[in-house]
Amino acid sequence: MVVTGAGGFIGSHLVKHLKRAGCWVRGVDIKRPEFEESAADEFLLLDLRDRAAAREAFAGVQDAYALAADMGGMGFISAHHGAILHNNALINLHSIESAREAGVERYLYTSSACIYPEHLQESADVRALREEDAYPAQPQDAYGWEKLLTERLCEYYAHDYGMNVRVVRFHNIFGPYGTWDGGREKAPAAICRKVAVAKLSGADEIEIWGDGEQTRSFCYIDDCVEGITRLMESGYSQPLNLGQDRLISINELVDLVCAVAGVELKKHHIPGPQGVRGRNSDNTRLREVLEWEPAITLEQGFAHTYTWIEEQVRIRQEAQSAGLVPA
């Protein structure tokens, strides 16, 4: 089988999960995993925006997990609409057509909760989003529009060519061994980094974009990859939410991370991109289809995630003190 985006956060964890299950795995990405060696049996450095590269990626495999994407947190996706739409459209158009040509038996596409209409997410006390809420369509940004377009592409390839497709909509996946700095990190990693930097430097406050009352649900990476593989093994071909259904504000999340870190910090709220006001996953269909749902709590997940990010911050600070990297 092949995992595209295998150099990224979710993709690298998925490769390890599949290897533990005894699968032969080809990893494909434009970069290798940043924090550890890939567990893939072979790893191809390929740019799927190129048609020939996509053909090479999908040649000779039975199952395909299509995770490759140009993406990041709100700070990135709110400022790079054109590049995101252009790059991801090319990646996904080339990927699914190459998989069809190669005779791939099962094709799983990873979509996002960003496809849901903005008008359903204007309140922090949001109603959990059901799969059928996607239409009438009104995603907030280019990332959501491209994800929704590719969902339709999968539907049409299933109808026109008989492809056996799966579509999963992620709701804020977090965990260790992911981007935690540099502008592409997502909120959980950014909060862990800010708390760790404050703790290790003796600061008494951290900056939070907006008033911190915006809400989300967050799903730990181990539950995510378990859900992906369960969906692939199922016979279900319609889009399916994958996430936790515990709604929490950003302010509450900061308090949770501070508790894990063993510090008390003040919150300094500043202007910044926040995304929608509230978003939560309705897991009714997930439970019905997979007879399973994510079970790892936020407290458990952030115990692992914060510990790993604090160690990365510590290593970087020590390197800066030694003059090995710029401060």
N, C-alpha and C positions, 0 to 999 in steps of 0.2 A: 504494500500500500504506500501511498505518498501523502505527506503532510506538507502543504505549502505554507509559507510563513513560519517555518520551523526554527528560524533564528530569533523569533519574537517570544514574548512572554507566554501566551497561551500555547502557541505551537510547540515550544520546547518542552513544556510540561506534558502536552499530549503525546509527543514522541516517547518520553519516558514511560508514560502510562501504557502505551501500546506495546512497548518493549517488555514491560513487566508481564503483560498478557501473552507473551510468546510470539508476537508478530514480527515479520520482517518489514522494516520501515525505511523508506527513502525520504530524507528531509530536503526541502528546497527553499531557498531564500536568497536575497541579495547580500545577506550578511550572516555570519555565524552567531550562535548565542553569545551574549556579551559576558556572562558571568560563570559559565561552565561549558565543558565540551558537550557537543550534541551526542545523544544516545543513539542516533540513527545509524543503521547499517551502512548507508552511504549518504553523503550530504553534497548536494549540487548547488554551487553558487550561480544562480540564474536570475535574470531580470524578466519577470513574467509580462512586462509591458511589451516584450519582444515576442513575436509569434513563434519564431523558431525555438526560442528558449522554452516556451510553454509546451511545444510538442515534445521536447526532450524530457521535460518534467513529468509528463503523464504517460510516457511510453512504457508499456509492459506491466502496468499495475492493474489490480482488480478493484481496489477501493481507493477513493480520493477524499481527503479532508482539505477543503479549500479555505485556508485561514489568511492567506497573504493579503495585506492591505497597507496603504499609506495612512497612518493614523496617529493619534496621540490623545492627550487630555483636552479639556475645553480651551486652554490657552493656545493650543496648536490648531485644533479643528475650526475654531472661530476666526482664525486669521489666515487660513490657507484653503479657501473654498475651491478656487480654480484648480490648484494642483491636486487636491484630494479627489475631486470629481474626475479629472483627466486621468490620473494615474490608476485609480481603482477601477474605473470603467475599462481601461485597457487590460488590466490584470484579469478581471473577471470575464470579459468577453473572450480573451485568448484562452483562459483556463478551461472554461466549460466546453468550448469548441474543440480544444485539444483533447479533453477527456472523452468527448463523444467520438472523435476520430480514432482514438486509441481503444475504444470498446470498453471503457471503464464500467464496471458492473454497478457500483454504488458511488454516488457523488454527494458529499455533504458540504453545504455552503454555510458559513458562519456570518449571519446578519447581526443586527443590533437593535436594542430598544430605542435607538435614535430614530427609527423609522416611524414612531408613533406621532400622531398629530400634536402640534404645539398647543392647540386650544384645550386639549384634555389634560394639560400639565401645567396649568397656570396657578394652581394652589399648592401650598406645602402639604396640606391635608388631602392629597390626591387620591382619587379612586384607583385601585390597582388596575393595570391595563391588561385587557384581554386581547387575544390574538386577532379577533375580528375588529378591534378598534382601529386597525391600521388604515381603514378607508371610511370616508373620503380622506385622501392623503393630504397631509400638511406637515411634513418633517420640518424641523427647525433650521437645518443647515444642509450644505452640500453632502456631507458625510451620510446623513440620513436618507437623502434623496437617492444617492448612488446605491446604498444598501437595499432600498426598496425596489429600485429598478432591477437589481440583480436577482432579487427574490422572484420578480416576474419573469426574468430570463430563465430561471430554473423551472418555473411552472411551464413556460412555453416549450422548453427543451423536453420536458417530461411528456407533454401533450403531442408535440410534433415528431419527436424521435424515439419516444419510449424510454427515455433515460430514467433511471431509478434514483430519484433525488431526495435529499433531506435538507431542511432549512431550520437553523436554530437561531433564536434571537437572544443574544447575551444581555444581561442586566448587570453592568458594573462588576466585572471580575477583578479580584485582587489576590495578592499573595507574594511570596518571596521570588527572587530571581527575575524581577521585571525592572523596567526603566523607573528610576527613582529621582532623577535629576535631569536638567538640560532643556526642559520645555515641553517634552512629549509625555512626561509622566502624568498619570491620572490622579484624581483627588486622594484616594487612600495612600498611595505612595508619597505624594507631596506632603500630606499631613504627617505621616511617619517621619519623613526627612526633617521637616520643620521642628517637630518635637525633639528629635534626636539632636539636631544642631543646637537647639536651645539648652537641652539637658547637658550636653558635653561642653558647651561654652559658658554655662552659668547664666544665660539670659532668663528673663522672667516672663516673656510674652512671645507670641508668634502672630504673624499676619494671616488673616483669613479673607478671601475674596467675598464681597457682599456682606450681608448681615448674618450669614451663617444659619439662617432659618430654612434655606432650601433643603429639600429632602430627597433621599435616594434609598434604594435597597442595594446591598452589596453581597456578592457571592464569592466564597473562597475557591481558589483554583482547583483544589482536589475534587470538590463537588462538581465543578465545571467540566473537567475532563471525564469524570465518571458519567455525567449526563450526556456528553457528546457521544461517547461510545455506545451508551444504551440506546440513544436515538438512531445511530447508524445501524444497530442490530434490529431495531424495530421495523415494522412495515409502514411507518407513518411518513407521509410525504408532504404534509402541509406545514407552514411555519409554526414553530413551537417556542414559547418563552423558556428561558433557562436562567434562573436567578433565585435569590432568596426573596421572601415576601415580607420581611421585617423592615418597616419604614423607619428611617432615622435621619435626624437633621445633621448638617455638617458640624454645628456646635456640639451636638451630642457625640458625634464621632470623634471630635477633638478630645472631649472629656474621656472617652473610652480609651483612646490611644495614650493620653496622659496617665491614666490609671495603670495601663500596661507598663509604661515607662517608669512609673513611680515618681512622677513630678506633678506639680501644680503650676499651670501657666495661665497668664491672662491672654485674652483674645483681642487682637487689634484688627478691627474690620476696616478693609480698604476697598476701593473700587477695583473691579476685575470681572472677567467673564464668568458667568455662573451657570449657563445653560438654562434649561427649563426650571420652573419653580419647584416642581415635585414630580417624582417618577417612582412607580412601584410595579412589581410583577404579580400578575394574577396567575397562580400556579395550578389552577383547577384542571386545565387540560394536561399539563405536565404530569400530574398525579394519575390522571385517567389513562394516558397513553403509555407511560413508562412504569406505572405502579411504583413510583419512586419520586423523591424530591430531595433537594439539598438539605443536609442535616448538620453541617459544621457551623457552629455559632460564630457571630462576629468576634466575641471574646476569644474563642479558640483560634480563629483565623488571624486576628491581629496580634496575638501572642507570638505566633511564628513570623508574621510579616514584619512587625516592628523590630523584633530581635535581629532579624537579618539586615534590615535597613540601618539600624543603629551601628551595626558592625561595619557596614560599608562607609558610613559617615566617619566613624572612628579611623578607619584605614586611610581615608582621604585626608583627614585633618593631620594625621601623623606624617603622611607623605608631604603635605604642604609645610609643616613645621620643619621637616628635614630638607626643604628646598627641592624636593624631587618633582613636584608639580606646582604650577602657578597657584597662588592663593586666590 
